[in-house]
Amino acid sequence: MAYVITEACSKDALCVDACPVDCIHPKKDEDSFEAAPQLYVDPVECIDCGACVPVCEVSAVFPLDEVPGQDAESIQRNAAYFGR
């Protein structure tokens, strides 16, 4: 997994729009969007481009090896969302 979204995510979906490979879900038009507490990065589909980082208004997106210690659970949560 190249990037991880932490629980600080505000679901503004700017990262979804910036992602060139469509690896951030759920999108606003997906049935699971309203119920999801945050957005998630698919660890297999992410190409490590970093396009999602500068557009995140709440600084919730981190490279895998830079996820703050207090947000370490976010790594597993992102992978689990996609059944990985």
HTML snippet that shows the backbone in 3Dmol.js (N, CA, C, O; Angstrom):
<script src="https://3Dmol.org/build/3Dmol-min.js"></script>
<div id="view" style="width:600px;height:400px;position:relative"></div>
<script>
const pdb = `
ATOM      1  N   MET A   1       0.852  -1.178   0.000  1.00  0.00           N
ATOM      2  CA  MET A   1       0.000   0.000   0.000  1.00  0.00           C
ATOM      3  C   MET A   1       0.887   1.225   0.000  1.00  0.00           C
ATOM      4  O   MET A   1       1.759   1.368   0.857  1.00  0.00           O
ATOM      5  N   ALA A   2       0.675   2.080  -0.925  1.00  0.00           N
ATOM      6  CA  ALA A   2       1.508   3.266  -1.033  1.00  0.00           C
ATOM      7  C   ALA A   2       1.026   4.400  -0.137  1.00  0.00           C
ATOM      8  O   ALA A   2       1.842   5.053   0.514  1.00  0.00           O
ATOM      9  N   TYR A   3      -0.273   4.646  -0.087  1.00  0.00           N
ATOM     10  CA  TYR A   3      -0.824   5.732   0.726  1.00  0.00           C
ATOM     11  C   TYR A   3      -1.939   5.211   1.610  1.00  0.00           C
ATOM     12  O   TYR A   3      -2.607   4.227   1.291  1.00  0.00           O
ATOM     13  N   VAL A   4      -2.124   5.898   2.734  1.00  0.00           N
ATOM     14  CA  VAL A   4      -3.127   5.507   3.717  1.00  0.00           C
ATOM     15  C   VAL A   4      -3.930   6.749   4.094  1.00  0.00           C
ATOM     16  O   VAL A   4      -3.369   7.830   4.274  1.00  0.00           O
ATOM     17  N   ILE A   5      -5.240   6.587   4.210  1.00  0.00           N
ATOM     18  CA  ILE A   5      -6.091   7.674   4.689  1.00  0.00           C
ATOM     19  C   ILE A   5      -6.432   7.375   6.142  1.00  0.00           C
ATOM     20  O   ILE A   5      -6.875   6.274   6.469  1.00  0.00           O
ATOM     21  N   THR A   6      -6.225   8.352   7.005  1.00  0.00           N
ATOM     22  CA  THR A   6      -6.479   8.168   8.431  1.00  0.00           C
ATOM     23  C   THR A   6      -7.904   8.592   8.775  1.00  0.00           C
ATOM     24  O   THR A   6      -8.634   9.112   7.931  1.00  0.00           O
ATOM     25  N   GLU A   7      -8.282   8.359  10.027  1.00  0.00           N
ATOM     26  CA  GLU A   7      -9.652   8.668  10.440  1.00  0.00           C
ATOM     27  C   GLU A   7      -9.939  10.163  10.504  1.00  0.00           C
ATOM     28  O   GLU A   7     -11.079  10.560  10.747  1.00  0.00           O
ATOM     29  N   ALA A   8      -8.940  10.985  10.294  1.00  0.00           N
ATOM     30  CA  ALA A   8      -9.160  12.437  10.227  1.00  0.00           C
ATOM     31  C   ALA A   8      -9.885  12.829   8.939  1.00  0.00           C
ATOM     32  O   ALA A   8     -10.259  13.989   8.766  1.00  0.00           O
ATOM     33  N   CYS A   9     -10.081  11.879   8.048  1.00  0.00           N
ATOM     34  CA  CYS A   9     -10.732  12.112   6.752  1.00  0.00           C
ATOM     35  C   CYS A   9     -12.084  12.789   6.910  1.00  0.00           C
ATOM     36  O   CYS A   9     -12.905  12.381   7.732  1.00  0.00           O
ATOM     37  N   SER A  10     -12.306  13.824   6.116  1.00  0.00           N
ATOM     38  CA  SER A  10     -13.571  14.557   6.158  1.00  0.00           C
ATOM     39  C   SER A  10     -14.531  14.133   5.040  1.00  0.00           C
ATOM     40  O   SER A  10     -15.635  14.667   4.938  1.00  0.00           O
ATOM     41  N   LYS A  11     -14.121  13.193   4.218  1.00  0.00           N
ATOM     42  CA  LYS A  11     -14.917  12.684   3.094  1.00  0.00           C
ATOM     43  C   LYS A  11     -15.314  13.777   2.107  1.00  0.00           C
ATOM     44  O   LYS A  11     -16.383  13.705   1.500  1.00  0.00           O
ATOM     45  N   ASP A  12     -14.465  14.785   1.942  1.00  0.00           N
ATOM     46  CA  ASP A  12     -14.769  15.834   0.967  1.00  0.00           C
ATOM     47  C   ASP A  12     -14.557  15.344  -0.462  1.00  0.00           C
ATOM     48  O   ASP A  12     -14.996  15.995  -1.410  1.00  0.00           O
ATOM     49  N   ALA A  13     -13.897  14.214  -0.622  1.00  0.00           N
ATOM     50  CA  ALA A  13     -13.694  13.531  -1.905  1.00  0.00           C
ATOM     51  C   ALA A  13     -12.787  14.260  -2.885  1.00  0.00           C
ATOM     52  O   ALA A  13     -12.758  13.900  -4.062  1.00  0.00           O
ATOM     53  N   LEU A  14     -12.057  15.254  -2.451  1.00  0.00           N
ATOM     54  CA  LEU A  14     -11.104  15.909  -3.344  1.00  0.00           C
ATOM     55  C   LEU A  14     -10.018  14.919  -3.774  1.00  0.00           C
ATOM     56  O   LEU A  14      -9.516  14.991  -4.896  1.00  0.00           O
ATOM     57  N   CYS A  15      -9.661  14.003  -2.882  1.00  0.00           N
ATOM     58  CA  CYS A  15      -8.653  12.999  -3.213  1.00  0.00           C
ATOM     59  C   CYS A  15      -9.173  12.033  -4.280  1.00  0.00           C
ATOM     60  O   CYS A  15      -8.417  11.576  -5.136  1.00  0.00           O
ATOM     61  N   VAL A  16     -10.455  11.732  -4.218  1.00  0.00           N
ATOM     62  CA  VAL A  16     -11.062  10.853  -5.224  1.00  0.00           C
ATOM     63  C   VAL A  16     -10.918  11.484  -6.602  1.00  0.00           C
ATOM     64  O   VAL A  16     -10.551  10.810  -7.565  1.00  0.00           O
ATOM     65  N   ASP A  17     -11.203  12.759  -6.693  1.00  0.00           N
ATOM     66  CA  ASP A  17     -11.104  13.468  -7.970  1.00  0.00           C
ATOM     67  C   ASP A  17      -9.659  13.563  -8.457  1.00  0.00           C
ATOM     68  O   ASP A  17      -9.416  13.563  -9.664  1.00  0.00           O
ATOM     69  N   ALA A  18      -8.708  13.644  -7.544  1.00  0.00           N
ATOM     70  CA  ALA A  18      -7.299  13.793  -7.915  1.00  0.00           C
ATOM     71  C   ALA A  18      -6.634  12.472  -8.299  1.00  0.00           C
ATOM     72  O   ALA A  18      -5.615  12.471  -8.988  1.00  0.00           O
ATOM     73  N   CYS A  19      -7.194  11.366  -7.865  1.00  0.00           N
ATOM     74  CA  CYS A  19      -6.570  10.055  -8.093  1.00  0.00           C
ATOM     75  C   CYS A  19      -6.661   9.637  -9.560  1.00  0.00           C
ATOM     76  O   CYS A  19      -7.762   9.505 -10.095  1.00  0.00           O
ATOM     77  N   PRO A  20      -5.515   9.426 -10.219  1.00  0.00           N
ATOM     78  CA  PRO A  20      -5.534   9.073 -11.637  1.00  0.00           C
ATOM     79  C   PRO A  20      -5.908   7.618 -11.910  1.00  0.00           C
ATOM     80  O   PRO A  20      -6.207   7.263 -13.050  1.00  0.00           O
ATOM     81  N   VAL A  21      -5.894   6.771 -10.876  1.00  0.00           N
ATOM     82  CA  VAL A  21      -6.204   5.357 -11.103  1.00  0.00           C
ATOM     83  C   VAL A  21      -7.471   4.897 -10.385  1.00  0.00           C
ATOM     84  O   VAL A  21      -7.758   3.700 -10.335  1.00  0.00           O
ATOM     85  N   ASP A  22      -8.224   5.837  -9.832  1.00  0.00           N
ATOM     86  CA  ASP A  22      -9.528   5.507  -9.254  1.00  0.00           C
ATOM     87  C   ASP A  22      -9.422   4.487  -8.118  1.00  0.00           C
ATOM     88  O   ASP A  22     -10.199   3.534  -8.061  1.00  0.00           O
ATOM     89  N   CYS A  23      -8.455   4.691  -7.213  1.00  0.00           N
ATOM     90  CA  CYS A  23      -8.250   3.708  -6.149  1.00  0.00           C
ATOM     91  C   CYS A  23      -8.759   4.144  -4.783  1.00  0.00           C
ATOM     92  O   CYS A  23      -8.519   3.449  -3.795  1.00  0.00           O
ATOM     93  N   ILE A  24      -9.455   5.273  -4.696  1.00  0.00           N
ATOM     94  CA  ILE A  24      -9.973   5.759  -3.421  1.00  0.00           C
ATOM     95  C   ILE A  24     -11.489   5.597  -3.409  1.00  0.00           C
ATOM     96  O   ILE A  24     -12.189   6.055  -4.312  1.00  0.00           O
ATOM     97  N   HIS A  25     -11.975   4.934  -2.366  1.00  0.00           N
ATOM     98  CA  HIS A  25     -13.404   4.619  -2.256  1.00  0.00           C
ATOM     99  C   HIS A  25     -13.854   4.773  -0.813  1.00  0.00           C
ATOM    100  O   HIS A  25     -13.009   4.842   0.079  1.00  0.00           O
ATOM    101  N   PRO A  26     -15.144   4.830  -0.553  1.00  0.00           N
ATOM    102  CA  PRO A  26     -16.218   4.869  -1.531  1.00  0.00           C
ATOM    103  C   PRO A  26     -16.383   6.255  -2.120  1.00  0.00           C
ATOM    104  O   PRO A  26     -16.087   7.267  -1.484  1.00  0.00           O
ATOM    105  N   LYS A  27     -16.856   6.272  -3.329  1.00  0.00           N
ATOM    106  CA  LYS A  27     -17.132   7.541  -3.999  1.00  0.00           C
ATOM    107  C   LYS A  27     -18.531   8.005  -3.604  1.00  0.00           C
ATOM    108  O   LYS A  27     -19.337   7.219  -3.107  1.00  0.00           O
ATOM    109  N   LYS A  28     -18.810   9.269  -3.826  1.00  0.00           N
ATOM    110  CA  LYS A  28     -20.108   9.838  -3.442  1.00  0.00           C
ATOM    111  C   LYS A  28     -21.287   9.127  -4.096  1.00  0.00           C
ATOM    112  O   LYS A  28     -22.385   9.114  -3.542  1.00  0.00           O
ATOM    113  N   ASP A  29     -21.070   8.535  -5.273  1.00  0.00           N
ATOM    114  CA  ASP A  29     -22.169   7.858  -5.956  1.00  0.00           C
ATOM    115  C   ASP A  29     -22.279   6.372  -5.610  1.00  0.00           C
ATOM    116  O   ASP A  29     -23.138   5.681  -6.158  1.00  0.00           O
ATOM    117  N   GLU A  30     -21.429   5.870  -4.716  1.00  0.00           N
ATOM    118  CA  GLU A  30     -21.495   4.475  -4.292  1.00  0.00           C
ATOM    119  C   GLU A  30     -22.443   4.353  -3.099  1.00  0.00           C
ATOM    120  O   GLU A  30     -22.510   5.243  -2.252  1.00  0.00           O
ATOM    121  N   ASP A  31     -23.164   3.255  -3.047  1.00  0.00           N
ATOM    122  CA  ASP A  31     -24.133   3.038  -1.979  1.00  0.00           C
ATOM    123  C   ASP A  31     -23.514   3.115  -0.585  1.00  0.00           C
ATOM    124  O   ASP A  31     -24.176   3.538   0.362  1.00  0.00           O
ATOM    125  N   SER A  32     -22.284   2.720  -0.453  1.00  0.00           N
ATOM    126  CA  SER A  32     -21.641   2.668   0.860  1.00  0.00           C
ATOM    127  C   SER A  32     -21.075   4.011   1.325  1.00  0.00           C
ATOM    128  O   SER A  32     -20.544   4.097   2.432  1.00  0.00           O
ATOM    129  N   PHE A  33     -21.177   5.056   0.510  1.00  0.00           N
ATOM    130  CA  PHE A  33     -20.567   6.337   0.867  1.00  0.00           C
ATOM    131  C   PHE A  33     -21.112   6.905   2.176  1.00  0.00           C
ATOM    132  O   PHE A  33     -20.333   7.280   3.052  1.00  0.00           O
ATOM    133  N   GLU A  34     -22.408   6.972   2.320  1.00  0.00           N
ATOM    134  CA  GLU A  34     -23.003   7.590   3.510  1.00  0.00           C
ATOM    135  C   GLU A  34     -22.632   6.843   4.786  1.00  0.00           C
ATOM    136  O   GLU A  34     -22.377   7.472   5.813  1.00  0.00           O
ATOM    137  N   ALA A  35     -22.597   5.532   4.742  1.00  0.00           N
ATOM    138  CA  ALA A  35     -22.317   4.722   5.931  1.00  0.00           C
ATOM    139  C   ALA A  35     -20.832   4.674   6.295  1.00  0.00           C
ATOM    140  O   ALA A  35     -20.484   4.429   7.450  1.00  0.00           O
ATOM    141  N   ALA A  36     -19.976   4.903   5.335  1.00  0.00           N
ATOM    142  CA  ALA A  36     -18.534   4.811   5.587  1.00  0.00           C
ATOM    143  C   ALA A  36     -18.071   5.976   6.462  1.00  0.00           C
ATOM    144  O   ALA A  36     -18.438   7.124   6.209  1.00  0.00           O
ATOM    145  N   PRO A  37     -17.276   5.691   7.479  1.00  0.00           N
ATOM    146  CA  PRO A  37     -16.796   6.764   8.345  1.00  0.00           C
ATOM    147  C   PRO A  37     -15.698   7.612   7.702  1.00  0.00           C
ATOM    148  O   PRO A  37     -15.424   8.724   8.154  1.00  0.00           O
ATOM    149  N   GLN A  38     -15.073   7.089   6.650  1.00  0.00           N
ATOM    150  CA  GLN A  38     -13.990   7.786   5.972  1.00  0.00           C
ATOM    151  C   GLN A  38     -13.814   7.202   4.584  1.00  0.00           C
ATOM    152  O   GLN A  38     -14.531   6.280   4.197  1.00  0.00           O
ATOM    153  N   LEU A  39     -12.857   7.739   3.830  1.00  0.00           N
ATOM    154  CA  LEU A  39     -12.492   7.187   2.531  1.00  0.00           C
ATOM    155  C   LEU A  39     -11.279   6.281   2.726  1.00  0.00           C
ATOM    156  O   LEU A  39     -10.579   6.380   3.734  1.00  0.00           O
ATOM    157  N   TYR A  40     -11.035   5.397   1.758  1.00  0.00           N
ATOM    158  CA  TYR A  40      -9.963   4.413   1.866  1.00  0.00           C
ATOM    159  C   TYR A  40      -9.200   4.303   0.550  1.00  0.00           C
ATOM    160  O   TYR A  40      -9.761   4.508  -0.526  1.00  0.00           O
ATOM    161  N   VAL A  41      -7.907   3.975   0.652  1.00  0.00           N
ATOM    162  CA  VAL A  41      -7.058   3.769  -0.519  1.00  0.00           C
ATOM    163  C   VAL A  41      -6.896   2.269  -0.740  1.00  0.00           C
ATOM    164  O   VAL A  41      -6.501   1.544   0.173  1.00  0.00           O
ATOM    165  N   ASP A  42      -7.201   1.801  -1.951  1.00  0.00           N
ATOM    166  CA  ASP A  42      -7.015   0.390  -2.279  1.00  0.00           C
ATOM    167  C   ASP A  42      -5.511   0.112  -2.347  1.00  0.00           C
ATOM    168  O   ASP A  42      -4.815   0.697  -3.177  1.00  0.00           O
ATOM    169  N   PRO A  43      -5.002  -0.773  -1.484  1.00  0.00           N
ATOM    170  CA  PRO A  43      -3.559  -1.014  -1.418  1.00  0.00           C
ATOM    171  C   PRO A  43      -2.975  -1.685  -2.654  1.00  0.00           C
ATOM    172  O   PRO A  43      -1.768  -1.614  -2.883  1.00  0.00           O
ATOM    173  N   VAL A  44      -3.804  -2.323  -3.442  1.00  0.00           N
ATOM    174  CA  VAL A  44      -3.326  -2.986  -4.660  1.00  0.00           C
ATOM    175  C   VAL A  44      -3.351  -2.035  -5.846  1.00  0.00           C
ATOM    176  O   VAL A  44      -2.444  -2.054  -6.679  1.00  0.00           O
ATOM    177  N   GLU A  45      -4.366  -1.218  -5.925  1.00  0.00           N
ATOM    178  CA  GLU A  45      -4.534  -0.323  -7.060  1.00  0.00           C
ATOM    179  C   GLU A  45      -3.703   0.954  -6.994  1.00  0.00           C
ATOM    180  O   GLU A  45      -3.391   1.536  -8.033  1.00  0.00           O
ATOM    181  N   CYS A  46      -3.342   1.397  -5.797  1.00  0.00           N
ATOM    182  CA  CYS A  46      -2.580   2.643  -5.635  1.00  0.00           C
ATOM    183  C   CYS A  46      -1.232   2.539  -6.359  1.00  0.00           C
ATOM    184  O   CYS A  46      -0.514   1.548  -6.226  1.00  0.00           O
ATOM    185  N   ILE A  47      -0.909   3.578  -7.121  1.00  0.00           N
ATOM    186  CA  ILE A  47       0.350   3.569  -7.887  1.00  0.00           C
ATOM    187  C   ILE A  47       1.422   4.457  -7.256  1.00  0.00           C
ATOM    188  O   ILE A  47       2.453   4.725  -7.873  1.00  0.00           O
ATOM    189  N   ASP A  48       1.179   4.908  -6.033  1.00  0.00           N
ATOM    190  CA  ASP A  48       2.168   5.687  -5.293  1.00  0.00           C
ATOM    191  C   ASP A  48       2.489   7.024  -5.963  1.00  0.00           C
ATOM    192  O   ASP A  48       3.635   7.474  -5.941  1.00  0.00           O
ATOM    193  N   CYS A  49       1.476   7.654  -6.557  1.00  0.00           N
ATOM    194  CA  CYS A  49       1.726   8.916  -7.260  1.00  0.00           C
ATOM    195  C   CYS A  49       1.691  10.124  -6.331  1.00  0.00           C
ATOM    196  O   CYS A  49       2.328  11.141  -6.605  1.00  0.00           O
ATOM    197  N   GLY A  50       0.941  10.011  -5.224  1.00  0.00           N
ATOM    198  CA  GLY A  50       0.874  11.108  -4.266  1.00  0.00           C
ATOM    199  C   GLY A  50      -0.078  12.231  -4.633  1.00  0.00           C
ATOM    200  O   GLY A  50      -0.090  13.256  -3.951  1.00  0.00           O
ATOM    201  N   ALA A  51      -0.867  12.083  -5.671  1.00  0.00           N
ATOM    202  CA  ALA A  51      -1.777  13.148  -6.095  1.00  0.00           C
ATOM    203  C   ALA A  51      -2.828  13.466  -5.029  1.00  0.00           C
ATOM    204  O   ALA A  51      -3.352  14.579  -4.990  1.00  0.00           O
ATOM    205  N   CYS A  52      -3.133  12.516  -4.185  1.00  0.00           N
ATOM    206  CA  CYS A  52      -4.154  12.704  -3.151  1.00  0.00           C
ATOM    207  C   CYS A  52      -3.673  13.552  -1.974  1.00  0.00           C
ATOM    208  O   CYS A  52      -4.489  14.178  -1.296  1.00  0.00           O
ATOM    209  N   VAL A  53      -2.391  13.581  -1.725  1.00  0.00           N
ATOM    210  CA  VAL A  53      -1.852  14.255  -0.540  1.00  0.00           C
ATOM    211  C   VAL A  53      -2.078  15.770  -0.553  1.00  0.00           C
ATOM    212  O   VAL A  53      -2.636  16.295   0.410  1.00  0.00           O
ATOM    213  N   PRO A  54      -1.675  16.488  -1.587  1.00  0.00           N
ATOM    214  CA  PRO A  54      -1.812  17.952  -1.525  1.00  0.00           C
ATOM    215  C   PRO A  54      -3.251  18.460  -1.569  1.00  0.00           C
ATOM    216  O   PRO A  54      -3.507  19.594  -1.163  1.00  0.00           O
ATOM    217  N   VAL A  55      -4.194  17.655  -2.049  1.00  0.00           N
ATOM    218  CA  VAL A  55      -5.573  18.127  -2.132  1.00  0.00           C
ATOM    219  C   VAL A  55      -6.379  17.868  -0.860  1.00  0.00           C
ATOM    220  O   VAL A  55      -7.483  18.390  -0.708  1.00  0.00           O
ATOM    221  N   CYS A  56      -5.838  17.073   0.042  1.00  0.00           N
ATOM    222  CA  CYS A  56      -6.553  16.762   1.285  1.00  0.00           C
ATOM    223  C   CYS A  56      -6.518  17.976   2.206  1.00  0.00           C
ATOM    224  O   CYS A  56      -5.460  18.386   2.683  1.00  0.00           O
ATOM    225  N   GLU A  57      -7.692  18.537   2.443  1.00  0.00           N
ATOM    226  CA  GLU A  57      -7.797  19.752   3.253  1.00  0.00           C
ATOM    227  C   GLU A  57      -7.575  19.524   4.739  1.00  0.00           C
ATOM    228  O   GLU A  57      -7.344  20.477   5.482  1.00  0.00           O
ATOM    229  N   VAL A  58      -7.642  18.265   5.184  1.00  0.00           N
ATOM    230  CA  VAL A  58      -7.469  17.981   6.615  1.00  0.00           C
ATOM    231  C   VAL A  58      -6.195  17.178   6.895  1.00  0.00           C
ATOM    232  O   VAL A  58      -6.003  16.679   8.003  1.00  0.00           O
ATOM    233  N   SER A  59      -5.337  17.058   5.895  1.00  0.00           N
ATOM    234  CA  SER A  59      -4.064  16.325   6.036  1.00  0.00           C
ATOM    235  C   SER A  59      -4.263  14.930   6.601  1.00  0.00           C
ATOM    236  O   SER A  59      -3.615  14.547   7.575  1.00  0.00           O
ATOM    237  N   ALA A  60      -5.159  14.176   5.989  1.00  0.00           N
ATOM    238  CA  ALA A  60      -5.466  12.825   6.452  1.00  0.00           C
ATOM    239  C   ALA A  60      -4.784  11.735   5.623  1.00  0.00           C
ATOM    240  O   ALA A  60      -4.943  10.551   5.921  1.00  0.00           O
ATOM    241  N   VAL A  61      -4.034  12.110   4.597  1.00  0.00           N
ATOM    242  CA  VAL A  61      -3.418  11.129   3.704  1.00  0.00           C
ATOM    243  C   VAL A  61      -1.905  11.125   3.911  1.00  0.00           C
ATOM    244  O   VAL A  61      -1.256  12.171   3.908  1.00  0.00           O
ATOM    245  N   PHE A  62      -1.357   9.911   4.092  1.00  0.00           N
ATOM    246  CA  PHE A  62       0.074   9.765   4.356  1.00  0.00           C
ATOM    247  C   PHE A  62       0.652   8.614   3.555  1.00  0.00           C
ATOM    248  O   PHE A  62      -0.043   7.637   3.278  1.00  0.00           O
ATOM    249  N   PRO A  63       1.936   8.725   3.176  1.00  0.00           N
ATOM    250  CA  PRO A  63       2.618   7.554   2.633  1.00  0.00           C
ATOM    251  C   PRO A  63       2.645   6.494   3.735  1.00  0.00           C
ATOM    252  O   PRO A  63       2.720   6.826   4.918  1.00  0.00           O
ATOM    253  N   LEU A  64       2.586   5.249   3.353  1.00  0.00           N
ATOM    254  CA  LEU A  64       2.531   4.146   4.313  1.00  0.00           C
ATOM    255  C   LEU A  64       3.579   4.263   5.416  1.00  0.00           C
ATOM    256  O   LEU A  64       3.270   4.073   6.592  1.00  0.00           O
ATOM    257  N   ASP A  65       4.801   4.572   5.043  1.00  0.00           N
ATOM    258  CA  ASP A  65       5.880   4.616   6.029  1.00  0.00           C
ATOM    259  C   ASP A  65       5.927   5.915   6.832  1.00  0.00           C
ATOM    260  O   ASP A  65       6.831   6.106   7.646  1.00  0.00           O
ATOM    261  N   GLU A  66       4.962   6.807   6.610  1.00  0.00           N
ATOM    262  CA  GLU A  66       4.908   8.066   7.357  1.00  0.00           C
ATOM    263  C   GLU A  66       3.609   8.245   8.144  1.00  0.00           C
ATOM    264  O   GLU A  66       3.335   9.331   8.654  1.00  0.00           O
ATOM    265  N   VAL A  67       2.815   7.188   8.242  1.00  0.00           N
ATOM    266  CA  VAL A  67       1.574   7.270   9.018  1.00  0.00           C
ATOM    267  C   VAL A  67       1.955   7.501  10.477  1.00  0.00           C
ATOM    268  O   VAL A  67       2.737   6.733  11.038  1.00  0.00           O
ATOM    269  N   PRO A  68       1.413   8.551  11.098  1.00  0.00           N
ATOM    270  CA  PRO A  68       1.739   8.826  12.498  1.00  0.00           C
ATOM    271  C   PRO A  68       1.373   7.646  13.402  1.00  0.00           C
ATOM    272  O   PRO A  68       0.393   6.946  13.151  1.00  0.00           O
ATOM    273  N   GLY A  69       2.155   7.438  14.436  1.00  0.00           N
ATOM    274  CA  GLY A  69       1.942   6.318  15.347  1.00  0.00           C
ATOM    275  C   GLY A  69       0.526   6.213  15.872  1.00  0.00           C
ATOM    276  O   GLY A  69      -0.019   5.113  15.964  1.00  0.00           O
ATOM    277  N   GLN A  70      -0.079   7.337  16.217  1.00  0.00           N
ATOM    278  CA  GLN A  70      -1.435   7.313  16.753  1.00  0.00           C
ATOM    279  C   GLN A  70      -2.466   6.900  15.703  1.00  0.00           C
ATOM    280  O   GLN A  70      -3.607   6.592  16.046  1.00  0.00           O
ATOM    281  N   ASP A  71      -2.076   6.891  14.432  1.00  0.00           N
ATOM    282  CA  ASP A  71      -2.975   6.509  13.348  1.00  0.00           C
ATOM    283  C   ASP A  71      -2.602   5.173  12.715  1.00  0.00           C
ATOM    284  O   ASP A  71      -3.096   4.847  11.636  1.00  0.00           O
ATOM    285  N   ALA A  72      -1.749   4.404  13.361  1.00  0.00           N
ATOM    286  CA  ALA A  72      -1.265   3.139  12.799  1.00  0.00           C
ATOM    287  C   ALA A  72      -2.404   2.177  12.444  1.00  0.00           C
ATOM    288  O   ALA A  72      -2.276   1.410  11.490  1.00  0.00           O
ATOM    289  N   GLU A  73      -3.499   2.200  13.179  1.00  0.00           N
ATOM    290  CA  GLU A  73      -4.633   1.329  12.885  1.00  0.00           C
ATOM    291  C   GLU A  73      -5.238   1.625  11.517  1.00  0.00           C
ATOM    292  O   GLU A  73      -5.906   0.773  10.931  1.00  0.00           O
ATOM    293  N   SER A  74      -5.008   2.815  11.016  1.00  0.00           N
ATOM    294  CA  SER A  74      -5.545   3.196   9.710  1.00  0.00           C
ATOM    295  C   SER A  74      -4.977   2.343   8.594  1.00  0.00           C
ATOM    296  O   SER A  74      -5.640   2.143   7.576  1.00  0.00           O
ATOM    297  N   ILE A  75      -3.778   1.842   8.759  1.00  0.00           N
ATOM    298  CA  ILE A  75      -3.155   0.999   7.736  1.00  0.00           C
ATOM    299  C   ILE A  75      -4.003  -0.247   7.521  1.00  0.00           C
ATOM    300  O   ILE A  75      -4.341  -0.580   6.386  1.00  0.00           O
ATOM    301  N   GLN A  76      -4.347  -0.934   8.604  1.00  0.00           N
ATOM    302  CA  GLN A  76      -5.151  -2.143   8.513  1.00  0.00           C
ATOM    303  C   GLN A  76      -6.577  -1.832   8.073  1.00  0.00           C
ATOM    304  O   GLN A  76      -7.167  -2.590   7.303  1.00  0.00           O
ATOM    305  N   ARG A  77      -7.134  -0.726   8.554  1.00  0.00           N
ATOM    306  CA  ARG A  77      -8.505  -0.347   8.178  1.00  0.00           C
ATOM    307  C   ARG A  77      -8.625  -0.125   6.667  1.00  0.00           C
ATOM    308  O   ARG A  77      -9.604  -0.542   6.050  1.00  0.00           O
ATOM    309  N   ASN A  78      -7.623   0.535   6.076  1.00  0.00           N
ATOM    310  CA  ASN A  78      -7.651   0.768   4.626  1.00  0.00           C
ATOM    311  C   ASN A  78      -7.602  -0.552   3.873  1.00  0.00           C
ATOM    312  O   ASN A  78      -8.375  -0.764   2.939  1.00  0.00           O
ATOM    313  N   ALA A  79      -6.708  -1.432   4.269  1.00  0.00           N
ATOM    314  CA  ALA A  79      -6.589  -2.737   3.598  1.00  0.00           C
ATOM    315  C   ALA A  79      -7.848  -3.577   3.794  1.00  0.00           C
ATOM    316  O   ALA A  79      -8.326  -4.216   2.857  1.00  0.00           O
ATOM    317  N   ALA A  80      -8.380  -3.574   5.012  1.00  0.00           N
ATOM    318  CA  ALA A  80      -9.562  -4.387   5.323  1.00  0.00           C
ATOM    319  C   ALA A  80     -10.786  -3.930   4.535  1.00  0.00           C
ATOM    320  O   ALA A  80     -11.618  -4.757   4.163  1.00  0.00           O
ATOM    321  N   TYR A  81     -10.910  -2.651   4.276  1.00  0.00           N
ATOM    322  CA  TYR A  81     -12.054  -2.148   3.519  1.00  0.00           C
ATOM    323  C   TYR A  81     -12.144  -2.851   2.162  1.00  0.00           C
ATOM    324  O   TYR A  81     -13.241  -3.090   1.658  1.00  0.00           O
ATOM    325  N   PHE A  82     -11.012  -3.177   1.582  1.00  0.00           N
ATOM    326  CA  PHE A  82     -10.951  -3.828   0.283  1.00  0.00           C
ATOM    327  C   PHE A  82     -10.769  -5.329   0.390  1.00  0.00           C
ATOM    328  O   PHE A  82     -10.567  -6.000  -0.622  1.00  0.00           O
ATOM    329  N   GLY A  83     -10.836  -5.870   1.604  1.00  0.00           N
ATOM    330  CA  GLY A  83     -10.692  -7.315   1.808  1.00  0.00           C
ATOM    331  C   GLY A  83      -9.287  -7.809   1.517  1.00  0.00           C
ATOM    332  O   GLY A  83      -9.098  -8.929   1.042  1.00  0.00           O
ATOM    333  N   ARG A  84      -8.307  -6.970   1.803  1.00  0.00           N
ATOM    334  CA  ARG A  84      -6.912  -7.336   1.514  1.00  0.00           C
ATOM    335  C   ARG A  84      -6.170  -7.652   2.795  1.00  0.00           C
ATOM    336  O   ARG A  84      -4.984  -7.981   2.757  1.00  0.00           O
TER     337      ARG A  84
END
`;
const viewer = $3Dmol.createViewer("view");
viewer.addModel(pdb, "pdb");
viewer.setStyle({}, {cartoon: {color: "spectrum"}});
viewer.zoomTo();
viewer.render();
</script>
